[in-house]
Amino acid sequence: MPSKKAIITGSGGLIGSECVHLLHDEGWDVIGVDNDMRRQFFGEQGSTLPVVQQLRSTLPRYQHLDLDIRNRQAMRDLLQAERPGFIIHAAAQPSHDKAAAIPYDDFDVNAAGTMNLLVAARDFCPESPFCFTSTNKVYGDRPNTLPMVEHEKRYHYANGLDGIDETMSIDNCLHSIFGASKVAADVMCQEFGHYFHMPVGIFRGGCLTGPQHAAVELHGYLTYIIVCAVAGRPYTIMGYKGKQVRDQIHSRDVARLFLEFYHQPRCGEVYNLGGGRQNSISILETIDVLAEMGFSLKYEYNPTNRVGDHICYISDLSKIRSHFPGWKLEYDLPAIIDETVRRQAGLLSLKPRTAMI
Ligand SMILES: NC(=O)c1ccc[n+]([C@@H]2O[C@H](COP(=O)([O-])OP(=O)(O)OC[C@H]3O[C@@H](n4cnc5c(N)ncnc54)[C@H](O)[C@@H]3O)[C@@H](O)[C@H]2O)c1
């Protein structure tokens, strides 16, 4: 009987905490590793300590370890002692923009931290499925070279392209420091799959979202816009006329996919993971939806886009759908926005005027 004990890094974060809940619901013993480094990256507003406290107080089979994934020996000791049956690695420095100011920390967490976990997994539990949360930023700014059409409120791909699949090159483009440190981790995860035949899955996330995200200006795009609209805080649109498009996927759908991978793992397989075309939305469209719900966003426009920012990124989910036919998106865009608006409004005792759904 394989061990029903999982280790989840970044367990206080958006994806980590959702995975903790799902696995716990499914009867797993879960060990979470998170040192609240998000607070160090983004300040008090980015702290994931409240989420960790909630996990600790509500989930009896959750054990929290305040460990740093950069600590190689600590990771080896942990995996040797616990030999988990499943590893989800979601701890990261997650911001594209922040990385340029802290390149050593970014690389040490994203690349070296991932290496620490991979080698420890190889040495102590090589048969255990390992999910790595990579990013669409591994494609750098190459998606911006695709032909686009400009509509009134959004960009879209020309020529009927539905989304970006895993065959896009990750080479010879501008990645940002964050994108490059994630490429290092992404390729190393693939290598441990191919070279050591370990069941490592690499999931290149688009815009991952959920109401529990400790969203800040530099990370947590959709939740941060909603926080600003609901709380009446000013927001700055950075470039592309506000028509930049992202495909949104709820963290619960991400966690459910990781569990599918646990049941049907493959060695070193790469997947593009997002909400796909049906869950894609631009900033201007998001502002309209929020206004209909009674929350007008106060915003200003800065014509300079973020370095290497995608104009339009939509994931092609065909490969995921073919490898995991039992998985489908449970959260559509209205459900995602509605849930996050309600949570933010609830925190301020406000009522949305309408539901999006
Ligand atoms: N949220 C998105 O839109 C998105 C998109 C694409 C990819 N991803 C990737 O998904 C993963 C999870 O993202 P998220 O949104 O949940 O991020 P998050 O910032 O909400 O969670 C990451 C957690 O990792 C912890 N952490 C950071 N450094 C650590 C360290 N050295 N040791 C232990 N814990 C540490 C943080 O404290 C935080 O709680 C990341 O790898 C990110 O790059 C996220």
The ligand as an SDF file (V2000), in Angstrom:
LIG
                    3D

 44 48  0  0  0  0  0  0  0  0999 V2000
   -0.3790   32.4590   -8.9660 N   0  0  0  0  0  0  0  0  0  0  0  0
   -0.1400   32.4450  -10.2570 C   0  0  0  0  0  0  0  0  0  0  0  0
   -0.8140   33.1250  -11.0250 O   0  0  0  0  0  0  0  0  0  0  0  0
    0.9280   31.5480  -10.8320 C   0  0  0  0  0  0  0  0  0  0  0  0
    1.0500   31.4900  -12.2210 C   0  0  0  0  0  0  0  0  0  0  0  0
    2.0080   30.6350  -12.7710 C   0  0  0  0  0  0  0  0  0  0  0  0
    2.8100   29.8670  -11.9510 C   0  0  0  0  0  0  0  0  0  0  0  0
    2.6820   29.9580  -10.6100 N   0  0  0  0  0  0  0  0  0  0  0  0
    3.5680   29.1370   -9.7890 C   0  0  0  0  0  0  0  0  0  0  0  0
    2.8000   28.3520   -8.9020 O   0  0  0  0  0  0  0  0  0  0  0  0
    3.4830   28.2030   -7.6680 C   0  0  0  0  0  0  0  0  0  0  0  0
    2.5960   28.6100   -6.5420 C   0  0  0  0  0  0  0  0  0  0  0  0
    2.1800   29.9530   -6.7460 O   0  0  0  0  0  0  0  0  0  0  0  0
    1.2860   30.6910   -5.6710 P   0  0  0  0  0  0  0  0  0  0  0  0
    0.4860   31.7030   -6.4230 O   0  0  0  0  0  0  0  0  0  0  0  0
    0.6150   29.6910   -4.8000 O   0  0  0  0  0  0  0  0  0  0  0  0
    2.4190   31.4460   -4.8600 O   0  0  0  0  0  0  0  0  0  0  0  0
    2.3230   32.0090   -3.3610 P   0  0  0  0  0  0  0  0  0  0  0  0
    3.3290   33.1020   -3.2730 O   0  0  0  0  0  0  0  0  0  0  0  0
    0.9160   32.2820   -2.9900 O   0  0  0  0  0  0  0  0  0  0  0  0
    2.8210   30.7560   -2.4920 O   0  0  0  0  0  0  0  0  0  0  0  0
    4.1660   30.4030   -2.4050 C   0  0  0  0  0  0  0  0  0  0  0  0
    4.4610   30.0540   -0.9540 C   0  0  0  0  0  0  0  0  0  0  0  0
    5.8140   29.6130   -0.9000 O   0  0  0  0  0  0  0  0  0  0  0  0
    6.3770   30.0830    0.3200 C   0  0  0  0  0  0  0  0  0  0  0  0
    7.8230   30.1470    0.1680 N   0  0  0  0  0  0  0  0  0  0  0  0
    8.5310   31.0160   -0.5920 C   0  0  0  0  0  0  0  0  0  0  0  0
    9.8350   30.7870   -0.4550 N   0  0  0  0  0  0  0  0  0  0  0  0
    9.9630   29.7520    0.4000 C   0  0  0  0  0  0  0  0  0  0  0  0
   11.0930   29.0530    0.9270 C   0  0  0  0  0  0  0  0  0  0  0  0
   12.3330   29.4230    0.6160 N   0  0  0  0  0  0  0  0  0  0  0  0
   10.8710   28.0070    1.7610 N   0  0  0  0  0  0  0  0  0  0  0  0
    9.6040   27.6380    2.1040 C   0  0  0  0  0  0  0  0  0  0  0  0
    8.5030   28.2920    1.6370 N   0  0  0  0  0  0  0  0  0  0  0  0
    8.6760   29.3280    0.7850 C   0  0  0  0  0  0  0  0  0  0  0  0
    5.7470   31.4660    0.5030 C   0  0  0  0  0  0  0  0  0  0  0  0
    5.8030   31.9080    1.8410 O   0  0  0  0  0  0  0  0  0  0  0  0
    4.3230   31.2370    0.0050 C   0  0  0  0  0  0  0  0  0  0  0  0
    3.4450   30.9280    1.0660 O   0  0  0  0  0  0  0  0  0  0  0  0
    4.7850   28.9860   -7.8060 C   0  0  0  0  0  0  0  0  0  0  0  0
    5.7970   28.1260   -8.1920 O   0  0  0  0  0  0  0  0  0  0  0  0
    4.4830   29.9650   -8.9190 C   0  0  0  0  0  0  0  0  0  0  0  0
    5.6520   30.3410   -9.6220 O   0  0  0  0  0  0  0  0  0  0  0  0
    1.7570   30.7750  -10.0290 C   0  0  0  0  0  0  0  0  0  0  0  0
  1  2  1  0
  2  3  2  0
  2  4  1  0
  4  5  1  0
  4 44  2  0
  5  6  2  0
  6  7  1  0
  7  8  2  0
  8  9  1  0
  8 44  1  0
  9 10  1  0
  9 42  1  0
 10 11  1  0
 11 12  1  0
 11 40  1  0
 12 13  1  0
 13 14  1  0
 14 15  2  0
 14 16  1  0
 14 17  1  0
 17 18  1  0
 18 19  2  0
 18 20  1  0
 18 21  1  0
 21 22  1  0
 22 23  1  0
 23 24  1  0
 23 38  1  0
 24 25  1  0
 25 26  1  0
 25 36  1  0
 26 27  1  0
 26 35  1  0
 27 28  2  0
 28 29  1  0
 29 30  1  0
 29 35  2  0
 30 31  1  0
 30 32  2  0
 32 33  1  0
 33 34  2  0
 34 35  1  0
 36 37  1  0
 36 38  1  0
 38 39  1  0
 40 41  1  0
 40 42  1  0
 42 43  1  0
M  CHG  2   8   1  16  -1
M  END
$$$$
